[in-house]
């Protein structure tokens, strides 16, 4: 254009992973822009808070911007007045609710296993982990089951690794998460950066069973259109199936009865 050359597209990457691509259909040189096109209304200026100076959730902000789901709120985990809570679905089966998504906890005789880790930020996992410790003192978190590798379901993985959990993932995700735990987190150091350890990763290609004298959990690798590599969990106690991103039921339980699908 007018002897100038412009890129036809721009690609954005986070951690060597392509997260967005922008393609240009038309370029106009020196377009007329209204003087107040980018003016910030006075009411918004008056309500604006000063910039954060510590513990900035920069990863959450960047990723949510690329997902076009960034909400103008200081509450990353839950809405105003909200908070995380444990809801019992069956004996020793707890559902962690109150955030942007949920996860499931199962307690056997001596340990806890936790599934999905759906929220992205480590501070939520710390809060959720602390709540578990208060409700089940003396029981370590032995297993963390990640249903799939997407960022909004794995954000607290490193926190649980730091606490000693064995991580169970679907095939072919083992190498990806091994790289994750080896990567430095130095801008805002998380628990694993402060307490480094190399966890055991178990990759499920078909199915796997976790059990003791009182409990039994079946994990199944399932083909699906959402992602390559997905696990669903069947908690035999209470006959509960835990699924993420494979079904989106209505908010009301009426469509599925009192035992609606949870994910």
C-alpha positions as a Markdown table, in Angstrom:
| # | Residue | x | y | z |
|---|---|---|---|---|
| 1 | Unk | 0.0 | 0.0 | 0.0 |
| 2 | Unk | 1.6 | 3.3 | -1.1 |
| 3 | Unk | 4.9 | 1.5 | -1.4 |
| 4 | Unk | 4.7 | 0.1 | 2.1 |
| 5 | Unk | 4.5 | -3.6 | 3.0 |
| 6 | Unk | 2.3 | -4.9 | 5.8 |
| 7 | Unk | 2.1 | -8.3 | 7.5 |
| 8 | Unk | -1.0 | -10.2 | 6.5 |
| 9 | Unk | -1.4 | -11.8 | 9.9 |
| 10 | Unk | -0.1 | -11.8 | 13.4 |
| 11 | Unk | 0.4 | -14.8 | 15.7 |
| 12 | Unk | 0.5 | -14.6 | 19.5 |
| 13 | Unk | 2.2 | -17.2 | 21.6 |
| 14 | Unk | 2.4 | -18.0 | 25.3 |
| 15 | Unk | 5.0 | -20.5 | 26.5 |
| 16 | Unk | 5.8 | -21.6 | 22.9 |
| 17 | Unk | 2.1 | -22.4 | 22.4 |
| 18 | Unk | 0.0 | -20.6 | 19.7 |
| 19 | Unk | -3.0 | -18.9 | 21.4 |
| 20 | Unk | -4.3 | -16.6 | 18.8 |
| 21 | Unk | -3.9 | -15.5 | 15.2 |
| 22 | Unk | -5.1 | -12.2 | 13.7 |
| 23 | Unk | -5.5 | -11.9 | 9.9 |
| 24 | Unk | -5.9 | -8.5 | 8.2 |
| 25 | Unk | -8.5 | -8.2 | 5.4 |
| 26 | Unk | -8.0 | -4.5 | 4.8 |
| 27 | Unk | -5.5 | -1.8 | 5.7 |
| 28 | Unk | -6.3 | 2.0 | 5.6 |
| 29 | Unk | -3.5 | 4.6 | 5.9 |
| 30 | Unk | -4.2 | 7.5 | 8.3 |
| 31 | Unk | -7.9 | 7.0 | 8.8 |
| 32 | Unk | -9.9 | 9.7 | 10.5 |
| 33 | Unk | -10.6 | 8.9 | 14.2 |
| 34 | Unk | -12.9 | 10.9 | 16.4 |
| 35 | Unk | -11.1 | 12.8 | 19.1 |
| 36 | Unk | -13.1 | 11.1 | 21.9 |
| 37 | Unk | -13.0 | 7.6 | 20.4 |
| 38 | Unk | -10.9 | 6.3 | 23.3 |
| 39 | Unk | -12.1 | 8.7 | 26.0 |
| 40 | Unk | -12.8 | 6.9 | 29.3 |
| 41 | Unk | -16.1 | 8.0 | 30.9 |
| 42 | Unk | -15.7 | 10.0 | 34.2 |
| 43 | Unk | -17.6 | 7.5 | 36.2 |
| 44 | Unk | -15.2 | 4.7 | 35.2 |
| 45 | Unk | -12.2 | 6.9 | 35.9 |
| 46 | Unk | -13.6 | 7.7 | 39.4 |
| 47 | Unk | -14.2 | 4.0 | 40.2 |
| 48 | Unk | -10.8 | 2.9 | 38.9 |
| 49 | Unk | -8.4 | 1.4 | 41.4 |
| 50 | Unk | -4.7 | 2.0 | 41.4 |
| 51 | Unk | -2.4 | -0.5 | 39.6 |
| 52 | Unk | -1.6 | -3.7 | 41.4 |
| 53 | Unk | 2.0 | -3.7 | 42.9 |
| 54 | Unk | 2.3 | -7.4 | 43.9 |
| 55 | Unk | 0.9 | -10.9 | 43.2 |
| 56 | Unk | -0.3 | -9.8 | 39.8 |
| 57 | Unk | -2.2 | -12.7 | 38.1 |
| 58 | Unk | -0.6 | -11.8 | 34.8 |
| 59 | Unk | -1.1 | -15.3 | 33.3 |
| 60 | Unk | -4.8 | -15.2 | 34.1 |
| 61 | Unk | -5.2 | -11.8 | 32.5 |
| 62 | Unk | -3.3 | -12.7 | 29.3 |
| 63 | Unk | -5.1 | -15.9 | 28.8 |
| 64 | Unk | -8.5 | -14.5 | 29.5 |
| 65 | Unk | -7.9 | -11.6 | 27.1 |
| 66 | Unk | -7.1 | -14.1 | 24.4 |
| 67 | Unk | -10.2 | -16.1 | 25.3 |
| 68 | Unk | -12.3 | -12.8 | 25.2 |
| 69 | Unk | -13.6 | -13.7 | 28.6 |
| 70 | Unk | -11.8 | -11.1 | 30.7 |
| 71 | Unk | -14.1 | -9.5 | 33.2 |
| 72 | Unk | -13.4 | -6.2 | 34.7 |
| 73 | Unk | -13.2 | -7.4 | 38.3 |
| 74 | Unk | -10.6 | -7.9 | 41.0 |
| 75 | Unk | -12.3 | -11.2 | 41.9 |
| 76 | Unk | -10.6 | -13.9 | 39.8 |
| 77 | Unk | -12.1 | -16.9 | 41.4 |
| 78 | Unk | -15.6 | -16.1 | 42.4 |
| 79 | Unk | -18.2 | -13.3 | 42.1 |
| 80 | Unk | -18.7 | -10.5 | 44.7 |
| 81 | Unk | -19.8 | -12.0 | 48.0 |
| 82 | Unk | -19.0 | -15.5 | 46.9 |
| 83 | Unk | -16.5 | -18.1 | 48.0 |
| 84 | Unk | -15.5 | -21.7 | 47.7 |
| 85 | Unk | -17.5 | -24.3 | 49.6 |
| 86 | Unk | -17.6 | -28.1 | 49.9 |
| 87 | Unk | -20.8 | -29.8 | 49.0 |
| 88 | Unk | -21.2 | -33.4 | 49.9 |
| 89 | Unk | -22.6 | -35.6 | 47.1 |
| 90 | Unk | -22.2 | -38.9 | 48.8 |
| 91 | Unk | -20.2 | -40.3 | 51.8 |
| 92 | Unk | -16.6 | -39.1 | 51.5 |
| 93 | Unk | -17.4 | -37.4 | 48.1 |
| 94 | Unk | -17.2 | -33.6 | 48.1 |
| 95 | Unk | -17.9 | -31.2 | 45.3 |
| 96 | Unk | -15.9 | -27.9 | 45.4 |
| 97 | Unk | -18.3 | -25.2 | 44.3 |
| 98 | Unk | -18.5 | -21.4 | 44.3 |
| 99 | Unk | -16.0 | -20.5 | 41.6 |
| 100 | Unk | -16.1 | -20.2 | 37.9 |
| 101 | Unk | -16.0 | -24.0 | 37.6 |
| 102 | Unk | -16.0 | -26.9 | 40.0 |
| 103 | Unk | -13.9 | -29.9 | 41.0 |
| 104 | Unk | -14.5 | -33.2 | 42.9 |
| 105 | Unk | -12.7 | -34.6 | 45.9 |
| 106 | Unk | -12.9 | -38.1 | 47.2 |
| 107 | Unk | -11.6 | -39.3 | 50.6 |
| 108 | Unk | -10.6 | -42.8 | 51.3 |
| 109 | Unk | -9.3 | -44.2 | 54.5 |
| 110 | Unk | -6.0 | -42.3 | 54.5 |
| 111 | Unk | -5.8 | -39.9 | 51.6 |
| 112 | Unk | -7.6 | -37.6 | 49.3 |
| 113 | Unk | -7.8 | -37.6 | 45.5 |
| 114 | Unk | -8.9 | -34.5 | 43.6 |
| 115 | Unk | -10.2 | -34.2 | 40.0 |
| 116 | Unk | -10.0 | -31.6 | 37.3 |
| 117 | Unk | -8.5 | -28.4 | 38.9 |
| 118 | Unk | -10.7 | -26.3 | 36.6 |
| 119 | Unk | -9.7 | -22.8 | 37.7 |
| 120 | Unk | -6.6 | -21.3 | 36.3 |
| 121 | Unk | -4.9 | -19.5 | 39.1 |
| 122 | Unk | -2.8 | -21.0 | 41.8 |
| 123 | Unk | -4.3 | -18.8 | 44.6 |
| 124 | Unk | -7.6 | -20.6 | 44.1 |
| 125 | Unk | -6.0 | -24.0 | 44.4 |
| 126 | Unk | -4.3 | -22.8 | 47.6 |
| 127 | Unk | -7.6 | -21.7 | 49.0 |
| 128 | Unk | -9.3 | -24.9 | 47.9 |
| 129 | Unk | -6.5 | -27.0 | 49.3 |
| 130 | Unk | -6.6 | -25.1 | 52.6 |
| 131 | Unk | -10.3 | -25.8 | 52.8 |
| 132 | Unk | -9.7 | -29.5 | 52.2 |
| 133 | Unk | -7.1 | -29.6 | 55.0 |
| 134 | Unk | -9.5 | -28.0 | 57.5 |
| 135 | Unk | -12.2 | -30.5 | 56.6 |
| 136 | Unk | -9.9 | -33.5 | 56.6 |
| 137 | Unk | -7.0 | -32.9 | 58.9 |
| 138 | Unk | -4.1 | -35.3 | 58.6 |
| 139 | Unk | -5.0 | -36.6 | 55.2 |
| 140 | Unk | -2.6 | -35.8 | 52.4 |
| 141 | Unk | -3.7 | -35.3 | 48.8 |
| 142 | Unk | -2.4 | -38.4 | 47.2 |
| 143 | Unk | -3.7 | -38.2 | 43.6 |
| 144 | Unk | -4.6 | -35.4 | 41.3 |
| 145 | Unk | -6.6 | -36.5 | 38.2 |
| 146 | Unk | -6.5 | -34.0 | 35.3 |
| 147 | Unk | -9.3 | -34.7 | 32.9 |
| 148 | Unk | -7.5 | -33.0 | 30.0 |
| 149 | Unk | -4.7 | -30.6 | 29.3 |
| 150 | Unk | -6.6 | -27.3 | 28.7 |
| 151 | Unk | -5.3 | -24.4 | 30.7 |
| 152 | Unk | -8.7 | -23.7 | 32.4 |
| 153 | Unk | -8.6 | -27.3 | 33.9 |
| 154 | Unk | -5.0 | -27.5 | 35.0 |
| 155 | Unk | -4.2 | -24.1 | 36.6 |
| 156 | Unk | -3.5 | -25.4 | 40.1 |
| 157 | Unk | -1.6 | -28.5 | 39.1 |
| 158 | Unk | 1.8 | -27.2 | 40.4 |
| 159 | Unk | 0.3 | -26.4 | 43.8 |
| 160 | Unk | -0.8 | -30.0 | 44.3 |
| 161 | Unk | 2.5 | -31.3 | 43.0 |
| 162 | Unk | 4.2 | -29.2 | 45.7 |
| 163 | Unk | 2.0 | -30.9 | 48.3 |
| 164 | Unk | 3.2 | -34.3 | 47.1 |
| 165 | Unk | 0.4 | -35.5 | 44.8 |
| 166 | Unk | 0.8 | -38.1 | 42.1 |
| 167 | Unk | -0.6 | -36.7 | 38.9 |
| 168 | Unk | -2.8 | -38.9 | 36.6 |
| 169 | Unk | -3.3 | -37.6 | 33.1 |
| 170 | Unk | -4.8 | -39.0 | 29.8 |
| 171 | Unk | -2.5 | -40.0 | 27.0 |
| 172 | Unk | -0.6 | -38.3 | 25.4 |
| 173 | Unk | -0.3 | -35.6 | 28.0 |
| 174 | Unk | 2.5 | -36.9 | 30.3 |
| 175 | Unk | 5.4 | -35.2 | 28.5 |
| 176 | Unk | 3.5 | -31.9 | 28.4 |
| 177 | Unk | 3.0 | -31.8 | 32.2 |
| 178 | Unk | 6.5 | -33.1 | 32.9 |
| 179 | Unk | 7.8 | -30.0 | 31.1 |
| 180 | Unk | 5.4 | -27.8 | 33.0 |
| 181 | Unk | 6.7 | -28.9 | 36.5 |
| 182 | Unk | 10.3 | -28.4 | 35.3 |
| 183 | Unk | 9.6 | -24.9 | 34.1 |
| 184 | Unk | 10.6 | -22.0 | 36.4 |
| 185 | Unk | 7.9 | -19.7 | 37.8 |
| 186 | Unk | 10.0 | -16.8 | 39.0 |
| 187 | Unk | 7.9 | -13.7 | 38.2 |
| 188 | Unk | 5.3 | -14.6 | 40.8 |
| 189 | Unk | 6.9 | -17.7 | 42.5 |
| 190 | Unk | 4.3 | -20.4 | 43.2 |
| 191 | Unk | 4.5 | -23.2 | 45.8 |
| 192 | Unk | 6.4 | -25.6 | 43.5 |
| 193 | Unk | 9.0 | -22.9 | 42.7 |
| 194 | Unk | 9.5 | -22.5 | 46.5 |
| 195 | Unk | 9.4 | -26.2 | 47.2 |
| 196 | Unk | 10.7 | -28.0 | 44.0 |
| 197 | Unk | 10.0 | -31.7 | 43.6 |
| 198 | Unk | 9.7 | -34.2 | 40.8 |
| 199 | Unk | 6.3 | -35.9 | 40.9 |
| 200 | Unk | 5.2 | -39.3 | 39.6 |
| 201 | Unk | 3.0 | -39.0 | 36.5 |
| 202 | Unk | 0.7 | -41.8 | 35.4 |
| 203 | Unk | -0.6 | -41.7 | 31.9 |
| 204 | Unk | -4.0 | -43.5 | 31.2 |
| 205 | Unk | -4.4 | -44.9 | 27.7 |
| 206 | Unk | -7.5 | -47.0 | 28.3 |
| 207 | Unk | -8.7 | -47.2 | 31.9 |
| 208 | Unk | -7.5 | -47.3 | 35.5 |
| 209 | Unk | -8.9 | -48.1 | 38.9 |
| 210 | Unk | -8.1 | -46.4 | 42.3 |
| 211 | Unk | -9.3 | -48.4 | 45.3 |
| 212 | Unk | -8.8 | -49.4 | 48.9 |
| 213 | Unk | -10.8 | -51.4 | 51.3 |
| 214 | Unk | -13.7 | -48.9 | 51.3 |
| 215 | Unk | -13.6 | -46.9 | 48.1 |
| 216 | Unk | -13.3 | -47.5 | 44.3 |
| 217 | Unk | -12.9 | -45.0 | 41.5 |
| 218 | Unk | -12.8 | -45.9 | 37.8 |
| 219 | Unk | -11.0 | -43.6 | 35.3 |
| 220 | Unk | -11.8 | -44.0 | 31.6 |
| 221 | Unk | -10.1 | -42.6 | 28.5 |
| 222 | Unk | -12.8 | -41.5 | 26.2 |
| 223 | Unk | -12.7 | -40.4 | 22.5 |
| 224 | Unk | -14.4 | -37.1 | 22.0 |
| 225 | Unk | -14.6 | -34.0 | 19.8 |
| 226 | Unk | -13.3 | -31.6 | 22.4 |
| 227 | Unk | -9.6 | -32.5 | 22.8 |
| 228 | Unk | -7.1 | -35.3 | 22.2 |
| 229 | Unk | -6.8 | -37.0 | 25.5 |
| 230 | Unk | -9.8 | -36.9 | 28.0 |
| 231 | Unk | -10.6 | -38.8 | 31.2 |
| 232 | Unk | -13.9 | -39.2 | 32.9 |
| 233 | Unk | -14.2 | -40.5 | 36.4 |
| 234 | Unk | -16.8 | -42.9 | 37.9 |
| 235 | Unk | -17.0 | -42.7 | 41.7 |
| 236 | Unk | -18.6 | -46.0 | 42.7 |
| 237 | Unk | -19.7 | -44.6 | 46.0 |
| 238 | Unk | -22.8 | -42.8 | 45.1 |
| 239 | Unk | -22.6 | -43.9 | 41.5 |
| 240 | Unk | -21.3 | -40.4 | 40.4 |
| 241 | Unk | -19.7 | -39.7 | 37.0 |
| 242 | Unk | -17.5 | -36.7 | 36.8 |
| 243 | Unk | -17.1 | -35.2 | 33.3 |
| 244 | Unk | -15.6 | -31.9 | 32.1 |
| 245 | Unk | -16.3 | -30.1 | 28.8 |
| 246 | Unk | -18.2 | -32.9 | 27.2 |
| 247 | Unk | -21.7 | -31.9 | 28.1 |
| 248 | Unk | -23.2 | -28.5 | 29.1 |
| 249 | Unk | -26.5 | -29.1 | 30.9 |
| 250 | Unk | -28.9 | -26.3 | 31.8 |
| 251 | Unk | -28.3 | -24.5 | 35.1 |
| 252 | Unk | -31.5 | -26.1 | 36.5 |
| 253 | Unk | -31.5 | -29.6 | 37.8 |
| 254 | Unk | -34.9 | -30.2 | 36.3 |
| 255 | Unk | -33.5 | -31.4 | 33.0 |
| 256 | Unk | -31.5 | -34.2 | 34.7 |
| 257 | Unk | -33.3 | -34.7 | 38.0 |
| 258 | Unk | -31.8 | -34.3 | 41.4 |
| 259 | Unk | -28.6 | -36.1 | 40.3 |
| 260 | Unk | -27.8 | -33.8 | 37.5 |
| 261 | Unk | -24.4 | -34.0 | 35.7 |
| 262 | Unk | -21.7 | -32.0 | 37.3 |
| 263 | Unk | -18.5 | -30.7 | 35.8 |
